[in-house]
């Protein structure tokens, strides 16, 4: 007797098929293929298994007309955006939640579906109040919430005062034990809210604490530091796996003393070379510096914005909580941010991640897929979320963006990638 294959039932499946599109793969290629996503599961689906094993068919088919589908962008260093700064205490902290919720929805328009809300060097009381609001939010799996916090990035206050950047040196600390860190951030926040911590490993005994920090699932990043190559190597051997905004707020490389930059090509490491963040806004780094870092260690290259709350706002003067009761003032002029009265003191950036993507693609000559992986697959791997975020493979969260090339206006027009659609947990949200 020959078995007769029954047709799939015509029921609501919550499945959408995207067709006529190019998909970004984790091995930095573009492939022409369909993509099946489920709004019920919030996951990327294996189309063969869904159709042949479970007899499911898509409810909707969308022709993307040759556009690019990339995993949703991940920003590992975002200080704020659209008028809201994570390093802010309000008299009524319910307003903090309201402002945070609004930011999460607006952030989706930039292509960012997940991020690390970054809190700069502050007094301990501020960390205690804001970190509970910045815990990982993915357990809710609610697309309507907007961009998803993957946990806080605390950039300080355990930094080198000689490389403070614009961080207020009066609140910088040196730790004598792991308890100092727990007290500063709050004991409950330390392992629950924090995903990454930036420290200067050469200050006091910080390197000796790195194994304990890593043991609770916190990523240790080297930054705002004057570490020598040997000191930086010791930190990586102890468990540090990331470098915060490479080249900025650290001793510049010298031909006989490469410093932290030497980690990217050091033959002395017995562990994996670290990942590193790069701010490609056109102000923090020269294009050739960005390209040199990429060519030295492309597997570790992660684009970040280091964006401040002035992202998305008009040019002007804006207050900023900088570790004390008296606010500093940030001046925004186009893409450039600096402290009031000191144009040399760059104060984060005002560019969305898609602009960093376009800048880096123009400067480096890297392929579209290679560039997009610097804001998707590579940060996901650094964060221990490989196969969950930053991927279009079956089983990954269905967070992705639809991109197309758009021609700029004016002389010397260039084609740059633009965000057309954003999907979160299998639902179109932008």
C-alpha positions as CSV (number, residue, x, y, z in Angstrom):
1,X,0.0,0.0,0.0
2,X,1.3,3.4,-0.9
3,X,1.0,6.0,1.8
4,X,-0.7,9.2,0.7
5,X,0.8,12.4,2.0
6,X,-2.0,14.6,3.3
7,X,-1.9,18.3,2.5
8,X,-1.1,20.7,5.3
9,X,-4.1,21.8,7.2
10,X,-5.4,25.3,6.4
11,X,-5.2,26.7,9.9
12,X,-3.6,29.8,11.4
13,X,0.0,29.1,12.0
14,X,1.5,32.5,12.9
15,X,4.1,31.8,10.2
16,X,5.4,34.4,7.7
17,X,7.5,33.5,4.7
18,X,9.9,36.2,3.4
19,X,10.9,35.5,-0.2
20,X,13.0,37.0,-3.0
21,X,15.6,38.3,-0.5
22,X,19.2,38.0,0.4
23,X,20.1,36.6,3.9
24,X,23.2,37.5,5.9
25,X,24.9,34.4,7.2
26,X,27.2,34.0,10.2
27,X,30.1,33.1,7.9
28,X,29.8,36.6,6.3
29,X,28.1,35.7,3.0
30,X,24.9,36.7,1.4
31,X,22.6,33.9,0.2
32,X,19.4,34.1,-1.8
33,X,16.8,32.1,0.2
34,X,13.4,32.3,1.8
35,X,13.1,33.0,5.5
36,X,10.3,31.4,7.6
37,X,9.5,33.1,11.0
38,X,7.0,32.4,13.6
39,X,5.2,35.1,15.6
40,X,3.9,32.4,18.0
41,X,7.3,31.1,19.0
42,X,9.2,34.3,18.2
43,X,11.8,32.2,16.4
44,X,13.4,31.6,13.0
45,X,11.9,28.4,11.7
46,X,13.3,25.5,9.8
47,X,11.1,25.6,6.7
48,X,11.6,22.0,5.8
49,X,10.8,20.7,9.2
50,X,7.8,23.0,9.5
51,X,6.3,21.9,6.2
52,X,7.2,18.2,5.9
53,X,7.2,17.2,9.6
54,X,4.6,19.5,11.1
55,X,2.5,20.1,8.0
56,X,2.5,23.8,8.5
57,X,2.3,26.4,5.9
58,X,2.8,30.2,6.1
59,X,-0.2,32.4,6.7
60,X,1.6,35.3,4.9
61,X,4.2,35.5,2.2
62,X,6.0,38.8,1.7
63,X,8.1,39.5,-1.5
64,X,11.0,41.6,-0.4
65,X,12.0,42.4,-4.0
66,X,15.7,41.6,-3.7
67,X,16.3,43.4,-0.4
68,X,18.7,42.3,2.3
69,X,17.6,40.6,5.5
70,X,20.1,41.0,8.4
71,X,19.8,39.9,12.0
72,X,18.7,42.7,14.3
73,X,21.5,45.0,15.3
74,X,23.1,44.7,18.7
75,X,24.7,47.9,20.3
76,X,27.0,47.0,23.1
77,X,27.6,50.6,24.2
78,X,24.7,52.9,24.3
79,X,24.5,55.6,26.9
80,X,21.1,56.9,25.9
81,X,19.1,58.2,23.0
82,X,16.1,60.4,22.1
83,X,16.5,62.6,25.1
84,X,16.9,59.9,27.7
85,X,20.2,59.1,29.5
86,X,20.5,55.8,31.4
87,X,22.7,57.5,34.0
88,X,19.8,59.6,35.4
89,X,18.0,59.6,38.8
90,X,14.5,61.0,38.9
91,X,12.5,62.1,41.9
92,X,9.8,59.8,40.7
93,X,11.5,56.7,39.3
94,X,8.3,55.6,37.6
95,X,9.2,58.4,35.1
96,X,12.5,56.6,34.5
97,X,10.5,53.5,33.4
98,X,8.3,55.6,31.2
99,X,11.2,57.3,29.5
100,X,13.0,53.9,29.1
101,X,9.9,52.4,27.5
102,X,9.7,55.2,25.0
103,X,13.4,54.9,24.1
104,X,13.0,51.2,23.5
105,X,10.3,51.8,20.9
106,X,12.2,54.6,19.2
107,X,15.4,52.7,19.1
108,X,13.9,50.1,16.9
109,X,13.7,52.6,14.1
110,X,17.5,52.6,13.9
111,X,17.6,48.8,13.4
112,X,18.8,48.1,16.9
113,X,16.7,45.2,18.4
114,X,19.0,44.4,21.4
115,X,21.5,46.5,23.3
116,X,23.5,47.0,26.5
117,X,22.3,50.1,28.3
118,X,25.5,51.7,29.4
119,X,25.9,53.6,32.7
120,X,29.0,55.7,33.0
121,X,31.1,56.4,36.1
122,X,28.7,57.5,38.9
123,X,28.3,57.6,42.6
124,X,27.1,54.3,44.0
125,X,23.7,55.6,44.9
126,X,22.9,56.2,41.2
127,X,23.8,52.6,40.3
128,X,21.6,51.3,43.1
129,X,18.6,53.2,41.7
130,X,18.9,52.7,38.0
131,X,20.4,49.2,37.5
132,X,17.2,47.4,38.5
133,X,15.4,49.0,35.5
134,X,18.1,47.8,33.1
135,X,18.0,44.1,33.7
136,X,17.7,41.7,30.7
137,X,14.2,42.1,29.4
138,X,14.0,39.2,26.9
139,X,12.1,36.8,29.2
140,X,8.9,38.8,28.4
141,X,9.4,38.1,24.6
142,X,6.9,40.9,23.9
143,X,7.6,42.6,20.5
144,X,5.5,45.6,21.5
145,X,8.1,46.5,24.2
146,X,10.6,47.5,21.6
147,X,14.4,47.1,21.7
148,X,15.5,44.6,24.3
149,X,18.0,45.1,27.1
150,X,20.5,42.3,27.3
151,X,21.7,43.6,30.7
152,X,23.6,46.7,31.7
153,X,27.1,47.7,30.8
154,X,28.7,49.6,33.7
155,X,31.5,51.7,32.2
156,X,33.3,52.6,35.5
157,X,33.9,53.7,38.1
158,X,36.9,51.4,38.4
159,X,38.9,53.2,35.8
160,X,42.3,54.9,35.5
161,X,41.9,58.5,36.5
162,X,44.6,59.4,33.9
163,X,42.4,58.0,31.1
164,X,39.0,59.2,32.4
165,X,37.9,60.7,29.1
166,X,34.9,62.8,30.1
167,X,34.1,60.7,33.1
168,X,34.2,62.7,36.4
169,X,37.5,61.8,38.1
170,X,36.0,62.6,41.5
171,X,33.9,59.4,41.5
172,X,36.6,57.0,40.1
173,X,37.5,54.2,42.5
174,X,40.1,51.5,43.0
175,X,38.9,48.2,44.4
176,X,40.6,46.3,47.2
177,X,38.2,43.3,46.9
178,X,35.3,42.0,44.9
179,X,33.1,43.3,47.7
180,X,33.9,46.8,46.7
181,X,32.4,46.2,43.3
182,X,29.3,44.6,44.8
183,X,28.8,47.4,47.2
184,X,29.2,50.1,44.5
185,X,26.7,48.5,42.1
186,X,24.4,46.9,44.7
187,X,24.7,43.3,45.8
188,X,21.5,42.3,44.0
189,X,22.4,44.2,40.9
190,X,25.9,42.7,40.5
191,X,25.0,39.3,39.1
192,X,21.4,40.1,38.1
193,X,21.4,43.4,36.2
194,X,25.0,43.7,34.9
195,X,26.1,42.0,31.7
196,X,29.4,43.7,31.1
197,X,31.8,45.8,33.2
198,X,34.6,48.1,31.9
199,X,37.6,48.2,34.2
200,X,41.2,49.4,34.1
201,X,43.1,46.2,35.0
202,X,46.3,47.9,36.1
203,X,44.5,49.9,38.9
204,X,45.1,48.3,42.3
205,X,44.3,44.6,42.3
206,X,41.6,44.6,39.6
207,X,43.2,41.8,37.5
208,X,43.0,39.4,40.5
209,X,39.3,40.0,40.7
210,X,38.5,39.2,37.0
211,X,38.0,35.4,37.6
212,X,35.4,36.1,40.3
213,X,33.6,38.7,38.1
214,X,33.5,36.3,35.2
215,X,32.3,33.4,37.4
216,X,28.9,35.1,37.9
217,X,28.4,35.6,34.1
218,X,29.6,39.2,33.8
219,X,31.8,40.0,30.8
220,X,35.0,41.9,31.8
221,X,36.1,44.6,29.3
222,X,39.4,46.5,29.4
223,X,38.9,50.3,29.0
224,X,39.9,53.8,30.2
225,X,43.2,52.3,30.9
226,X,47.0,52.8,30.7
227,X,47.7,49.1,30.8
228,X,50.9,47.9,29.2
229,X,50.7,44.9,26.8
230,X,51.9,42.6,29.6
231,X,49.3,44.0,32.0
232,X,46.5,43.7,29.4
233,X,47.7,40.2,28.6
234,X,47.4,39.2,32.2
235,X,43.9,40.5,32.3
236,X,42.9,38.5,29.2
237,X,44.5,35.4,30.6
238,X,42.5,36.0,33.8
239,X,39.2,36.1,31.8
240,X,38.7,39.5,30.3
241,X,37.3,39.0,26.8
242,X,36.5,42.5,25.5
243,X,38.1,45.9,25.0
244,X,35.9,49.0,25.4
245,X,36.1,51.6,22.5
246,X,39.6,50.6,21.3
247,X,42.1,53.5,21.0
248,X,39.8,55.9,22.8
249,X,40.6,56.7,26.5
250,X,43.7,54.5,26.6
251,X,47.4,54.9,26.0
252,X,48.0,55.1,22.2
253,X,50.1,52.3,20.7
254,X,53.8,53.0,20.3
255,X,56.0,51.0,17.9
256,X,58.0,49.6,20.9
257,X,55.1,49.7,23.4
258,X,51.9,48.6,21.7
259,X,49.8,48.7,24.8
260,X,46.3,47.3,24.7
261,X,46.2,47.4,20.9
262,X,48.9,44.7,20.9
263,X,46.3,42.2,22.2
264,X,44.8,42.0,18.7
265,X,47.9,40.3,17.3
266,X,49.9,39.1,20.4
267,X,51.6,35.8,19.9
268,X,51.9,35.4,23.7
269,X,48.2,34.8,24.5
270,X,47.3,31.3,25.4
271,X,43.6,32.1,25.2
272,X,41.4,33.6,22.5
273,X,42.2,37.2,21.5
274,X,39.6,39.6,22.9
275,X,36.8,41.2,21.1
276,X,36.9,45.0,20.8
277,X,34.5,47.9,20.3
278,X,35.1,50.5,17.6
279,X,33.2,53.9,17.3
280,X,33.0,54.6,13.6
281,X,31.2,57.9,13.8
282,X,33.9,59.9,11.9
283,X,35.0,61.8,15.0
284,X,36.4,59.3,17.5
285,X,38.8,57.6,15.1
286,X,40.4,58.2,11.7
287,X,39.1,55.8,9.0
288,X,42.6,54.3,8.5
289,X,42.8,53.5,12.2
290,X,39.4,51.7,12.0
291,X,40.6,49.8,9.0
292,X,43.9,48.8,10.6
293,X,42.0,47.3,13.6
294,X,39.7,45.4,11.3
295,X,42.5,43.9,9.3
296,X,44.5,43.0,12.4
297,X,41.7,41.0,14.1
298,X,38.4,40.9,12.0
299,X,36.9,38.1,14.2
300,X,36.9,40.4,17.2
301,X,35.7,43.6,15.6
302,X,32.4,45.0,17.0
303,X,30.9,48.4,15.9
304,X,29.3,50.4,18.8
305,X,27.8,53.9,18.8
306,X,28.7,55.1,22.3
307,X,25.7,57.3,21.7
308,X,24.5,59.8,24.2
309,X,21.0,60.9,25.0
310,X,21.4,63.6,22.3
311,X,21.0,61.0,19.6
312,X,17.9,61.9,17.6
313,X,17.8,65.5,19.0
314,X,18.5,68.8,17.3
315,X,21.8,70.6,17.8
316,X,22.0,72.4,21.1
317,X,23.2,72.3,24.7
318,X,22.0,69.4,26.9
319,X,22.6,68.6,30.5
320,X,24.2,65.3,31.5
321,X,24.7,63.6,34.9
322,X,28.4,63.2,35.3
323,X,29.0,61.6,38.7
324,X,28.0,64.6,40.8
325,X,24.9,66.6,41.8
326,X,26.0,69.3,39.4
327,X,25.2,68.4,35.8
328,X,27.7,68.8,33.0
329,X,26.6,70.2,29.6
330,X,27.1,68.4,26.3
331,X,27.1,70.4,23.1
332,X,25.8,68.7,20.0
333,X,26.8,70.0,16.6
334,X,25.7,67.6,13.9
335,X,27.4,64.2,14.6
336,X,29.9,65.7,17.1
337,X,29.3,65.9,20.8
338,X,31.7,67.6,23.2
339,X,31.7,69.1,26.7
340,X,30.8,72.7,27.0
341,X,33.9,74.9,26.9
342,X,36.2,72.1,25.7
343,X,35.7,71.1,22.0
344,X,38.6,68.6,22.4
345,X,36.6,66.5,24.9
346,X,34.5,64.3,22.7
347,X,31.4,63.3,24.7
348,X,30.2,60.1,23.1
349,X,28.4,60.2,19.8
350,X,25.1,61.2,18.2
351,X,25.0,58.7,15.4
352,X,22.8,55.6,15.0
353,X,24.4,52.3,14.5
354,X,23.4,52.1,10.8
355,X,25.6,55.2,10.2
356,X,28.5,53.4,11.8
357,X,27.8,50.5,9.5
358,X,27.8,52.7,6.4
359,X,31.0,54.5,7.4
360,X,32.9,51.3,8.1
361,X,31.7,49.8,4.8
362,X,33.0,52.9,2.9
363,X,36.3,53.1,4.8
364,X,37.3,49.4,4.9
365,X,36.1,47.9,1.7
366,X,34.7,45.0,3.7
367,X,31.7,43.2,2.1
368,X,28.1,44.0,3.1
369,X,27.8,40.7,5.0
370,X,31.2,41.2,6.8
371,X,30.1,44.7,7.9
372,X,26.7,43.6,9.1
373,X,28.2,40.8,11.2
374,X,30.1,43.3,13.2
375,X,26.8,44.5,14.6
376,X,25.1,41.1,14.7
377,X,26.9,37.7,14.8
378,X,30.1,39.0,16.4
379,X,28.6,40.9,19.4
380,X,26.2,38.0,19.9
381,X,29.1,35.6,20.2
382,X,31.0,38.0,22.5
383,X,27.9,38.1,24.8
384,X,27.5,34.3,24.8
385,X,24.3,34.5,22.8
386,X,25.5,32.8,19.6
387,X,22.6,31.1,17.9
388,X,20.1,33.1,19.9
389,X,20.8,36.6,18.8
390,X,22.7,37.9,15.7
391,X,21.6,34.9,13.5
392,X,19.0,34.0,10.9
393,X,19.5,30.3,11.5
394,X,16.6,28.1,12.7
395,X,16.0,28.4,16.4
396,X,17.4,31.9,16.8
397,X,15.1,34.7,18.0
398,X,13.3,36.2,15.0
399,X,14.8,39.7,15.4
400,X,15.9,41.0,12.0
401,X,16.0,44.1,9.8
402,X,15.2,44.5,6.1
403,X,17.7,46.8,4.4
404,X,18.1,48.4,1.0
405,X,20.6,50.7,-0.6
406,X,19.5,54.3,-0.9
407,X,21.2,57.1,-2.9
408,X,22.1,60.2,-1.0
409,X,21.2,63.6,-2.3
410,X,23.7,66.3,-3.5
411,X,27.1,66.1,-5.1
412,X,29.2,63.0,-4.8
413,X,26.1,61.0,-4.1
414,X,26.8,57.6,-2.5
415,X,24.6,54.6,-1.9
416,X,24.2,53.8,1.7
417,X,22.2,51.1,3.5
418,X,18.9,52.2,5.0
419,X,16.6,50.4,7.4
420,X,13.2,49.7,5.7
421,X,11.6,47.3,8.2
422,X,12.4,45.9,11.7
423,X,11.0,42.7,13.1
424,X,11.1,41.6,16.7
425,X,10.2,38.1,17.9
426,X,8.6,37.4,14.5
427,X,6.4,40.4,14.4
428,X,7.0,43.5,12.2
429,X,7.3,46.5,14.5
430,X,8.7,49.1,12.1
